């Protein structure tokens, strides 16, 4: 068995049918990124027939999204508010191709441009999340969102300017900044079906006018997905509460200090849906379908998370230069209490696993950059991070099953990380921008990083304590250069084209808590991963800037992509060059005592795709946006760990056998990348959004909507094609002319579409149950949201 030992170290297109049902318009991404001076000014800007400029910080500089040579989705506070984005996982609604998977309450993961990530690898994520420009763990990112100023989704490798060199992209979350000059605030209340209650409030107070201000924000969030456990009578539910204090100090015009501290607590009961019925010999139980939204797990399935985040951003503008410091401090605790017999294979038997994870991470970044060079502007920076963490789990270990579907003989198994477990990263980076002409800009950057870690784990069973990793494998160290380059040509004020290169890197390491005694330690170690990506794009505006069209094509090659091979069979007695065995195709029986184990596996990957976003300000009252992403990400003739019962070189799960001469079977693969549920995603994703407003007396009425197209996918364990999924969100409401208050009635997944798919088997003692594990189907949600802004 394996368990994530601590925080991460560092096609038919059917939109026309739905569009015909909605002659509406939605909030576009193209809203003012910075806070408006006052509500009247904001309302005037909204009535302009030109698409408003979006200011982003993707390149660590404040720039228009239309001038940055990379693919970025920018979501302003207004966009998030209008679409009721109150959970981090809902951000994927507005960014096609972005997948935010909350899993079952643990193992949260993010995919972008088809590059998936399994957190149980223990490797750094493929998409890194930043909170006020400080990196945070993926698990801690998947919480409630409140009082957010802007979210940016950066696509492609991030190998130069940010703390972690993630290969698929980055998501930056910026909280609202205090206002130095006025008392103001906001109250946002949402009531909805399925026990939804979300309260958000914020107040801003200048302590020293023009110099020091404080902003205090809080959230209380409660919801349910209506899954009921028919065995123990419990219901799913999620409750979060938290608060944030932000201080902005500007003693001089050229010096700014922003300190933010946030605490958030989340409690989640999250049983998975079970379908089917018991098989002969398993016992009795009801017949369930996905629509029943029922679970048959006998034990608890609870998750607790408490996070404390602190960021410090200091900016000092000197003569022609800017000196910056970004510091982060993250404390987190996660407790997972779950019954691993998640389809109740053995009735009246609970395999309760209790996991306790504590993490602490500190990051520091210092940058100096020139700000007024006419030809050359440069940036130099240093980055340092250190994380320490501890992980401990306990669970019963079944070592003998007297009869099929009968309670086994068990003993307590305990695993824990060694004291002093840590991960450390240091980096030097530099970036240089050259204005070759009035219309041509060249930018190049490089980053050198060094990663060190120590992560030994211990297993205690039958009175013996053993090291999970062999001597010399607990300490890991790596060094690597990554870089970036871009060239852009501005044809005129409305059209820009670019070509860019970016490299990414993830350090190698050793898989933890591997219980196969006698396994060659080289199977436990996984190699570092290197990425290289080329992107060609154009950003343009037409018809007096009432239409913008941004598009890009890209190709990314990943050397030694860090994937996951779960439940692979082992034969520790294998000898290289031995003859055929007694099994099918010459295979040998796997070690019965070991069963299936989980390992990391490396293989080359290639991803190609197209991304495009079109905004149209049809008239001052009607806006629309269409975004799409088409991605093909697959292994490139990779040699991966697998189960191969008949020695034909193709993965299967037909029995317990291993290829001759190998402790673990190897299979060639050029299949698409799969997520943690072993689903191979489809290629085309799209989002259509629009908003239409109309004056009603002294007020303004509106209707807006959101249509998403999620393509068909393929479920590997069951060889099932899962159909496409097209949810529609609709909002109708009214607000005052200065937009100080707003009331909206909304329906998410208006047509009550379900992302259906068959379930997967769960094995206990080498036998499967009749019940399957199924995804929790989507459901229609309706509600009302009230917002009031004061003091503006």
C-alpha positions in Angstrom: 0.0 0.0 0.0 1.0 3.6 -0.5 -0.2 6.8 1.0 0.6 10.4 0.3 3.2 11.1 3.0 2.8 14.9 3.3 2.3 18.2 1.5 3.6 18.4 -2.0 7.1 19.5 -2.2 7.4 21.9 -4.2 -16.7 14.9 -31.4 -19.8 16.4 -32.0 -20.1 19.9 -30.8 -23.6 20.4 -29.3 -23.5 24.0 -28.0 -25.9 25.3 -30.7 -28.8 23.4 -29.1 -28.3 25.0 -25.7 -27.5 28.4 -27.2 -30.8 28.4 -29.0 -32.5 27.8 -25.6 -30.7 30.9 -24.2 -30.8 34.2 -26.0 -28.7 35.6 -23.3 -25.4 37.1 -22.5 -22.8 36.5 -19.7 -20.1 38.4 -17.9 -17.0 38.2 -20.0 -13.5 37.9 -18.6 -12.9 41.3 -20.1 -13.8 43.4 -17.0 -11.6 46.0 -15.3 -9.1 44.0 -13.2 -8.2 46.9 -10.8 -10.9 48.3 -8.5 -12.9 51.1 -10.0 -12.6 54.5 -8.4 -16.3 54.6 -7.5 -19.5 52.9 -8.4 -20.6 55.6 -10.8 -17.4 55.4 -12.7 -17.7 51.6 -12.8 -21.3 51.8 -14.1 -20.2 54.3 -16.8 -17.4 52.0 -17.9 -19.9 49.1 -18.1 -22.0 51.0 -20.6 -19.1 51.7 -22.9 -19.4 49.7 -26.1 -15.7 48.9 -26.0 -14.3 45.8 -24.3 -12.6 47.0 -21.1 -8.9 46.4 -20.6 -7.9 43.5 -18.4 -4.7 44.0 -16.4 -2.8 40.9 -15.3 0.4 40.0 -13.5 1.2 36.7 -15.3 4.7 38.0 -16.0 5.2 39.5 -12.6 4.5 42.9 -14.1 1.1 44.7 -14.4 0.3 44.5 -18.1 -2.7 44.3 -20.4 -3.7 40.7 -21.2 -3.7 41.7 -24.9 0.0 42.5 -24.7 1.3 39.4 -22.8 2.8 36.7 -25.1 1.3 33.7 -23.4 -2.2 32.1 -23.0 -3.9 33.4 -19.9 -7.4 33.3 -18.5 -8.1 36.3 -16.2 -11.1 36.1 -13.8 -11.9 39.3 -12.0 -13.8 39.7 -8.7 -16.8 40.7 -10.7 -16.7 37.7 -12.9 -16.3 35.4 -9.9 -19.2 37.1 -8.1 -21.6 37.0 -11.1 -21.1 33.3 -11.6 -21.4 32.4 -7.9 -17.8 31.0 -7.8 -17.6 30.3 -4.1 -15.4 27.2 -4.2 -12.0 26.8 -5.8 -13.2 23.7 -7.8 -15.8 25.9 -9.6 -13.1 28.0 -11.3 -12.9 25.3 -14.0 -16.3 26.5 -15.2 -14.7 29.6 -16.6 -11.5 28.1 -18.1 -12.0 25.3 -20.7 -9.4 22.5 -20.4 -8.8 23.3 -16.7 -9.8 20.3 -14.5 -10.0 20.9 -10.8 -10.8 17.5 -9.2 -11.7 17.5 -5.5 -11.6 13.7 -5.5 -13.2 12.2 -2.4 -11.9 14.8 0.0 -8.3 13.7 -0.3 -6.0 13.6 -3.2 -7.2 16.8 -4.8 -5.5 17.4 -8.2 -5.4 19.9 -11.1 -4.9 19.2 -14.8 -4.3 21.7 -17.6 -3.5 21.2 -21.3 -4.3 17.5 -20.8 -1.4 17.0 -18.4 -2.8 15.2 -15.3 -1.5 14.8 -11.8 -1.8 12.1 -9.1 -0.9 13.6 -5.7 -0.1 10.1 -4.4 3.1 10.2 -6.4 4.5 12.6 -3.8 5.9 14.7 -6.6 5.4 18.4 -7.0 2.1 19.2 -8.9 1.9 19.7 -12.6 -0.1 22.9 -12.0 1.1 25.0 -9.0 -1.3 27.2 -7.1 -0.1 30.6 -5.8 -1.9 32.6 -3.1 -0.8 36.3 -3.2 2.2 35.0 -5.2 3.3 32.5 -2.6 3.0 28.8 -3.5 0.6 26.7 -1.5 -0.3 23.0 -1.5 -3.0 21.7 -3.8 -5.0 20.3 -0.9 -5.1 23.7 0.8 -6.1 25.4 -2.4 -9.4 23.4 -2.7 -11.3 25.4 -0.1 -13.9 28.2 -0.1 -13.1 31.4 -2.0 -14.0 34.7 -0.5 -13.2 38.4 -1.1 -11.0 37.6 -4.1 -9.6 40.3 -6.3 -8.4 38.2 -9.3 -7.6 34.7 -10.4 -5.3 34.0 -13.3 -4.9 30.7 -15.1 -1.5 30.5 -16.8 -1.2 27.8 -19.4 2.0 25.9 -20.2 5.3 25.4 -18.3 6.2 27.9 -15.7 10.0 27.6 -15.6 11.4 31.0 -14.9 9.5 33.7 -12.9 7.6 31.8 -10.2 8.6 29.7 -7.2 8.0 26.3 -8.6 8.8 25.1 -12.1 5.5 23.4 -12.9 5.2 21.8 -16.3 1.5 22.4 -17.2 0.7 25.8 -15.8 -0.1 27.8 -12.7 -3.1 29.4 -11.0 -2.6 32.6 -9.1 -5.2 33.7 -6.5 -5.0 37.4 -5.3 -7.1 38.5 -2.4 -8.7 42.0 -2.3 -6.3 44.7 -1.4 -7.3 47.3 1.3 -8.3 50.8 0.2 -6.2 53.5 1.9 -8.8 56.3 1.5 -12.3 55.2 2.4 -14.5 53.1 4.7 -16.2 50.5 2.5 -17.3 46.9 2.5 -19.6 44.2 1.1 -22.1 41.6 2.3 -22.9 38.7 0.1 -25.5 36.1 1.1 -26.5 33.0 -0.8 -29.3 30.5 -0.1 -29.8 27.5 -2.2 -31.1 24.0 -2.6 -29.3 21.0 -1.0 -28.7 22.9 2.2 -26.6 25.5 0.6 -25.8 28.5 2.8 -22.9 30.9 2.0 -22.3 34.1 3.9 -19.4 36.4 3.0 -18.6 39.8 4.4 -15.8 42.3 4.3 -15.1 45.7 5.7 -12.3 48.1 4.8 -11.2 50.8 7.3 -8.4 53.4 6.8 -6.4 53.5 10.0 -4.2 56.4 8.8 -5.8 58.0 5.8 -3.7 57.6 2.7 -1.1 55.6 4.5 -2.5 52.6 6.5 -5.6 50.6 6.0 -7.1 47.3 7.2 -9.5 45.0 5.4 -11.2 42.2 7.4 -13.1 39.4 5.5 -14.9 36.3 6.6 -16.9 33.3 5.2 -19.3 30.7 6.4 -20.1 28.0 3.9 -22.3 24.9 4.2 -23.6 22.5 1.5 -24.5 18.9 0.7 -24.5 16.8 -2.4 -27.5 14.7 -1.1 -25.6 11.4 -0.9 -27.1 9.2 1.8 -25.4 6.2 3.4 -28.1 3.4 3.5 -26.0 1.3 5.9 -25.0 3.7 8.7 -27.6 6.4 8.0 -25.2 9.3 7.6 -25.4 12.0 5.0 -22.7 13.9 3.1 -22.0 17.5 4.0 -19.4 20.1 3.8 -18.9 23.0 6.3 -16.2 25.6 6.1 -15.6 28.8 8.1 -12.7 31.2 7.9 -11.4 34.8 8.2 -8.7 37.0 6.8 -7.0 40.2 7.9 -5.2 42.4 5.3 -3.0 45.4 6.2 -1.7 47.8 3.5 0.9 50.3 4.6 2.2 53.0 2.3 4.3 55.4 4.3 5.8 56.9 1.1 4.5 57.0 -2.4 7.4 54.7 -3.5 7.0 52.1 -0.7 4.2 49.6 -0.2 3.8 46.8 2.3 0.9 44.3 2.2 0.5 41.8 4.9 -2.3 39.2 4.7 -3.2 36.4 7.2 -6.0 33.9 6.6 -7.3 30.9 8.6 -9.8 28.4 7.3 -11.3 25.3 8.7 -13.1 22.7 6.6 -15.1 19.6 7.7 -16.3 17.2 5.0 -18.2 14.0 5.0 -17.9 12.7 1.5 -19.1 9.1 0.8 -18.8 8.0 -2.7 -21.9 6.8 -4.6 -22.2 3.0 -4.9 -24.2 1.2 -7.6 -25.2 -2.4 -8.3 -26.1 -5.2 -5.8 -24.3 -7.8 -3.7 -23.0 -10.9 -5.5 -23.8 -14.4 -4.3 -22.0 -15.0 -1.1 -21.4 -11.4 -0.3 -24.5 -10.9 1.8 -27.7 -8.9 1.4 -28.3 -5.3 0.4 -30.4 -3.1 -1.9 -30.0 -2.7 -5.6 -28.7 0.8 -6.3 -28.4 3.1 -9.3 -26.3 6.2 -9.7 -29.5 8.3 -9.4 -30.1 6.9 -5.9 -27.1 8.8 -4.7 -26.5 6.2 -2.0 -23.5 4.7 -0.3 -23.1 1.3 1.4 -19.8 2.0 3.3 -20.1 0.8 6.9 -17.5 3.1 8.5 -16.8 6.8 8.5 -15.6 8.7 5.4 -14.7 12.1 6.9 -12.0 14.7 6.1 -10.8 17.6 8.2 -8.5 20.4 7.1 -7.3 23.4 9.0 -5.0 25.9 7.1 -3.2 29.1 8.1 -1.8 31.2 5.3 0.3 34.3 5.7 1.9 36.4 2.9 4.0 39.5 3.0 4.6 41.6 -0.2 6.9 44.6 -0.1 7.5 46.8 -3.1 10.0 49.7 -3.1 10.3 51.8 -6.2 13.7 53.3 -6.5 15.1 55.6 -9.2 14.4 53.5 -12.3 14.2 50.3 -10.4 11.8 48.3 -8.2 12.9 46.1 -5.3 10.4 43.4 -4.3 10.1 40.9 -1.5 7.5 38.1 -1.4 7.3 35.9 1.7 4.9 33.1 2.5 4.2 31.0 5.6 1.8 28.1 5.5 0.6 25.8 8.2 -1.8 23.0 7.5 -3.2 20.0 9.2 -5.3 17.3 7.5 -7.0 14.3 9.1 -8.6 11.6 6.9 -10.8 9.0 8.6 -12.1 6.6 6.0 -13.3 3.0 5.6 -11.2 1.6 2.8 -13.8 -1.1 2.0 -15.6 1.5 0.0 -18.0 -0.9 -1.8 -18.7 -3.1 1.3 -17.1 -6.1 -0.2 -17.0 -7.8 3.2 -20.1 -7.0 5.3 -19.7 -6.4 9.0 -16.1 -5.6 8.5 -14.6 -2.0 8.6 -11.2 -1.3 7.3 -10.8 2.1 8.9 -7.8 4.1 7.9 -6.8 7.1 10.0 -4.3 9.5 8.5 -2.9 12.6 10.2 -0.8 15.0 8.2 0.9 18.1 9.4 2.8 20.5 7.2 4.8 23.7 7.5 6.2 25.7 4.6 8.2 28.9 4.4 9.0 30.7 1.1 11.1 33.8 0.4 11.6 35.6 -2.9 13.6 38.8 -3.6 13.6 40.6 -7.0 15.1 43.7 -8.4 14.1 44.9 -11.8 14.6 48.0 -14.0 11.4 49.9 -14.8 12.2 52.7 -17.3 14.8 51.3 -19.8 13.9 52.3 -23.3 15.7 49.4 -24.9 16.5 46.9 -22.1 14.6 46.1 -18.9 16.0 43.3 -16.7 15.0 41.3 -13.6 17.1 39.3 -11.2 15.8 37.3 -8.3 16.5 34.7 -5.6 14.0 32.2 -4.3 14.1 29.9 -1.2 11.6 27.5 0.2 11.6 24.9 3.0 8.8 22.6 4.0 8.7 20.2 6.9 6.0 17.7 7.4 4.9 14.6 9.3 2.5 11.9 8.3 1.1 9.0 10.4 -1.5 6.4 9.5 -3.0 3.4 11.2 -5.3 0.8 9.7 -6.0 -2.9 10.0 -3.9 -5.2 7.9 -5.8 -8.2 6.7 -3.3 -11.1 6.5 -5.7 -14.2 6.2 -9.1 -14.6 4.7 -10.7 -17.9 6.0 -13.5 -17.8 3.4 -14.5 -15.5 0.5 -16.6 -12.5 1.7 -15.9 -13.4 5.3 -14.2 -11.2 7.9 -10.4 -11.7 7.7 -7.8 -12.0 10.4 -6.1 -8.7 10.9 -3.4 -7.0 12.8 -2.8 -3.3 13.2 -0.5 -1.6 10.6 1.1 1.7 11.4 3.2 3.9 9.2 4.9 7.2 9.9 7.5 9.6 8.5 10.8 9.9 10.2 11.5 13.0 12.3 13.2 15.7 10.3 11.5 15.0 7.1 11.8 18.0 4.8 12.0 19.4 1.3 14.1 22.5 0.4 14.5 24.4 -2.8 16.7 27.3 -3.8 16.8 29.1 -7.1 18.3 32.0 -9.0 16.3 33.5 -11.9 16.7 36.3 -14.3 14.6 37.8 -17.1 15.5 40.3 -19.8 13.1 42.3 -22.1 14.5 44.0 -25.2 12.5 46.5 -27.3 14.1 45.8 -30.6 11.9 48.3 -32.3 8.7 50.2 -31.7 6.8 47.0 -32.7 9.1 44.1 -31.8 9.9 42.8 -28.3 12.2 40.0 -27.4 12.2 38.5 -23.9 14.5 35.7 -22.5 14.7 34.2 -19.1 16.5 31.5 -17.2 16.3 29.8 -13.8 18.7 27.5 -11.9 17.2 25.5 -9.1 18.5 23.1 -6.6 16.2 20.7 -4.7 17.0 18.7 -1.6 14.8 16.4 0.4 14.8 13.8 3.2 11.8 11.6 3.5 12.2 8.3 5.3 9.1 6.3 6.3 8.6 3.5 8.8 6.2 0.6 8.8 5.3 -1.2 12.1 3.5 -4.5 11.8 3.7 -7.8 13.7 5.9 -6.1 16.3 8.6 -5.2 13.8 9.5 -1.7 12.6 11.1 -1.5 9.2 12.3 1.3 7.0 10.2 1.8 3.9 13.1 3.2 1.9 16.6 1.5 1.6 19.6 3.3 2.9 20.7 6.1 0.6 17.3 6.5 -1.0 15.7 8.7 1.7 17.9 11.6 0.7 17.3 13.1 -2.7 19.1 16.0 -4.5 18.8 17.5 -7.9 19.9 20.6 -9.9 18.5 21.8 -13.1 18.3 24.8 -15.5 15.0 25.9 -17.1 14.3 28.8 -19.3 11.9 30.8 -21.3 11.9 33.0 -24.4 9.3 34.9 -26.4 9.2 37.2 -29.4 6.2 39.4 -30.2 5.4 41.7 -33.1 2.8 44.4 -32.7 1.2 45.1 -36.1 -0.9 47.9 -34.8 -2.6 48.9 -31.6 -5.1 46.1 -32.0 -3.1 43.1 -33.4 -0.1 41.3 -31.8 1.4 37.9 -32.7 4.0 36.0 -30.7 6.0 32.8 -30.5 7.2 31.6 -27.1 9.2 28.8 -25.6 9.0 27.5 -22.0 10.7 24.8 -20.0 9.4 23.0 -16.9 10.9 20.7 -14.4 9.8 18.4 -11.5 12.4 16.7 -9.3 12.6 12.9 -9.0 12.4 11.1 -5.7 11.3 7.8 -4.1 7.8 6.5 -3.6 6.8 6.1 0.0 5.3 3.3 2.1 6.1 0.5 -0.4 5.6 -2.8 1.4 7.1 -5.3 -1.0 10.0 -6.9 0.8 12.9 -7.8 -1.6 11.8 -5.4 -4.3 14.8 -3.9 -6.2 15.0 -0.3 -4.8 15.3 1.0 -8.3 11.6 0.4 -8.8 10.9 2.7 -5.9 13.0 5.6 -7.3 11.4 7.7 -10.0 13.3 10.0 -12.4 13.1 13.8 -12.7 10.8 15.1 -15.3 11.7 17.7 -18.0 9.3 19.7 -20.2 9.7 21.8 -23.4 6.9 23.7 -25.0 6.5 25.9 -28.1 3.5 28.2 -28.4 2.4 30.4 -31.3 -0.4 32.9 -30.7 -2.2 36.0 -31.8 -4.1 38.6 -29.8 -6.4 41.0 -31.6 -9.2 43.5 -31.5 -11.7 44.4 -34.2 -14.6 46.7 -34.9 -13.4 49.6 -32.7 -12.4 47.2 -30.0 -15.9 45.7 -29.6 -14.5 42.3 -30.5 -11.4 40.6 -29.3 -10.0 37.3 -30.6 -7.1 35.5 -28.9 -5.8 32.2 -30.1 -2.8 29.9 -29.8 -1.5 26.6 -30.9 1.1 24.7 -28.8 3.2 21.5 -28.7 4.8 20.2 -25.4 7.1 17.3 -25.0 7.7 15.8 -21.5 10.6 13.6 -20.8 10.0 11.1 -18.0 6.5 12.3 -17.1 5.9 11.2 -13.5 2.8 9.0 -13.5 1.3 6.5 -11.2 0.9 2.7 -11.5 -1.6 1.4 -8.9 -2.2 -2.1 -7.7 0.6 -3.6 -9.8 1.7 -7.2 -9.0 5.2 -8.1 -7.8 7.4 -11.2 -8.0 10.5 -10.5 -5.9 12.1 -13.9 -6.8 12.4 -13.0 -10.5 15.8 -13.5 -12.2 16.8 -11.7 -15.3 16.9 -14.0 -18.4 15.0 -16.8 -16.8 12.8 -19.1 -18.9 9.1 -19.0 -19.4 6.9 -19.6 -16.4 3.8 -21.8 -15.9 1.3 -19.1 -16.6 -0.3 -17.7 -19.7 2.4 -16.5 -22.2 5.1 -17.8 -19.8 4.2 -15.6 -16.8 5.0 -16.4 -13.2 2.6 -16.2 -10.2 2.8 -12.9 -8.3 3.8 -12.9 -4.6 0.6 -13.8 -2.8 1.6 -12.1 0.4 2.4 -8.8 -1.3 -0.7 -8.3 -3.4 -0.8 -5.2 -5.5 1.4 -2.2 -4.7 1.4 1.4 -5.9 4.5 2.9 -7.6 5.5 5.9 -9.6 6.4 5.3 -13.2 8.1 7.4 -15.8 7.3 7.7 -19.5 7.6 10.2 -22.3 4.5 12.3 -23.2 3.6 14.6 -26.0 0.7 17.2 -25.9 -0.6 19.3 -28.8 -3.5 21.6 -28.9 -5.4 24.8 -29.8 -6.9 27.4 -27.5 -9.1 30.4 -28.4 -11.2 33.0 -26.7 -13.5 35.4 -28.6 -15.2 38.4 -26.8 -18.0 40.4 -28.4 -19.5 43.5 -27.1 -22.6 43.3 -29.3 -24.0 46.6 -27.9 -23.6 48.5 -24.7 -26.2 46.1 -23.0 -25.1 42.8 -24.4 -21.9 40.9 -24.1 -20.8 37.4 -25.1 -17.7 35.2 -24.9 -16.8 31.9 -26.3 -13.7 30.0 -25.1 -12.5 26.6 -26.2 -9.6 24.3 -25.7 -8.6 21.3 -27.9 -5.9 19.1 -26.5 -4.4 15.7 -27.4 -2.0 14.6 -24.6 -0.7 11.0 -24.7 2.2 8.8 -23.9 4.8 8.6 -26.6 5.7 4.9 -26.8 6.4 4.9 -23.1 7.5 1.8 -21.2 5.4 1.8 -18.0 4.9 -0.5 -15.0 1.7 -2.5 -15.5 -0.1 -5.8 -14.9 0.3 -8.1 -17.9 -1.2 -11.6 -17.1 -0.6 -13.2 -20.6 2.8 -11.6 -21.4 1.6 -9.9 -24.6 2.9 -6.5 -23.6 -0.5 -5.0 -23.1 -2.0 -4.0 -19.7 -4.7 -6.2 -18.3 -6.1 -7.2 -14.9 -7.1 -10.8 -15.6 -5.1 -12.5 -12.8 -2.1 -12.3 -10.5 0.9 -12.8 -12.7 4.2 -11.1 -13.7 6.2 -11.3 -16.9 9.2 -13.7 -16.8 12.5 -12.3 -15.7 11.0 -9.2 -14.1 9.9 -8.3 -10.6 7.2 -6.0 -12.1 5.8 -6.2 -15.6 6.4 -3.5 -18.3 4.1 -2.5 -21.1 4.5 -0.1 -24.0 1.9 2.6 -24.1 0.8 5.5 -26.4 -2.6 5.9 -24.7 -4.0 9.3 -23.6 -3.1 10.4 -20.1 -5.7 9.3 -17.6 -6.8 11.0 -14.3 -6.7 9.5 -10.9 -10.0 7.7 -11.6 -8.4 6.2 -14.7 -10.6 8.3 -17.1 -9.0 9.3 -20.4 -10.4 12.8 -21.0 -11.8 13.9 -24.4 -10.1 16.5 -26.4 -12.5 19.4 -26.9 -13.8 21.6 -24.0 -15.7 24.8 -24.5 -17.4 27.6 -22.4 -20.0 30.0 -23.7 -21.0 32.9 -21.5 -23.1 36.0 -22.0 -25.0 38.8 -20.2 -27.8 41.1 -21.3 -28.9 44.1 -19.2 -32.0 46.3 -19.6 -33.1 49.4 -17.7 -36.3 49.0 -15.5 -37.3 52.3 -14.1 -34.4 53.5 -12.0 -32.9 50.0 -11.9 -31.1 47.6 -14.2 -32.4 44.1 -14.9 -30.1 41.4 -16.3 -30.1 37.8 -17.5 -26.9 35.9 -17.9 -25.9 32.3 -18.4 -23.0 29.9 -18.7 -22.9 26.8 -21.0 -20.0 24.3 -20.7 -19.2 21.5 -23.0 -17.2 18.6 -21.5 -16.4 16.0 -24.1 -16.8 12.2 -24.0 -14.2 10.3 -22.1 -13.1 6.7 -21.8 -13.0 4.7 -18.5 -10.1 2.3 -18.6 -11.1 -0.3 -15.9 -14.5 -0.9 -17.5 -13.7 -0.1 -21.1 -16.7 2.2 -21.2 -17.2 5.3 -23.3 -18.7 8.0 -21.1 -20.9 10.5 -23.0 -20.4 14.3 -23.2 -21.8 16.5 -20.5 -23.3 19.9 -21.1 -24.5 21.8 -18.0 -26.2 25.2 -18.3 -26.2 27.8 -15.6 -28.8 30.7 -15.7 -29.0 33.9 -13.6 -31.8 36.5 -13.6 -31.9 39.5 -11.4 -31.9 43.2 -10.7 -29.5 45.9 -9.4 -29.4 49.6 -8.8 -27.9 51.9 -11.5 -24.7 52.4 -9.5 -24.4 48.6 -8.8 -24.2 49.0 -5.1 -26.7 46.2 -4.5 -27.9 43.2 -6.6 -30.3 40.4 -6.2 -30.1 37.3 -8.5 -32.1 34.2 -8.8 -30.0 31.4 -10.3 -30.1 27.8 -11.4 -26.8 25.8 -11.8 -27.1 22.8 -14.2 -30.6 24.2 -15.2 -31.4 21.2 -17.4 -30.4 18.8 -14.6 -27.8 17.0 -16.8 -25.8 14.3 -15.2 -22.1 13.3 -15.8 -23.0 9.6 -15.9 -20.6 6.8 -16.1 -20.2 3.3 -14.8 -18.4 2.5 -11.6 -15.2 0.6 -10.8 -14.6 -2.5 -8.8 -13.0 -2.5 -5.4 -11.0 -5.5 -4.3 -10.7 -6.7 -0.7 -8.8 -10.0 -0.1 -8.4 -10.4 -3.8 -12.1 -10.6 -4.5 -14.4 -7.8 -5.8 -17.8 -6.8 -4.5 -21.0 -6.6 -6.4 -21.2 -2.9 -5.6 -19.2 -0.5 -7.7 -17.6 2.9 -7.0 -19.4 5.5 -9.1 -18.8 9.2 -9.5 -21.2 11.5 -7.7 -23.6 12.7 -10.5 -24.2 16.4 -11.0 -27.6 17.8 -10.0 -29.6 20.9 -10.5 -29.1 23.6 -7.8 -31.3 26.7 -7.5 -31.0 29.6 -5.2 -30.9 33.3 -4.6 -27.9 35.6 -3.9 -28.1 39.1 -2.3 -25.1 41.5 -2.4 -24.8 44.9 -0.9 -21.7 47.2 -1.2 -21.5 50.1 1.2 -19.3 53.1 1.7 -18.1 53.3 -1.9 
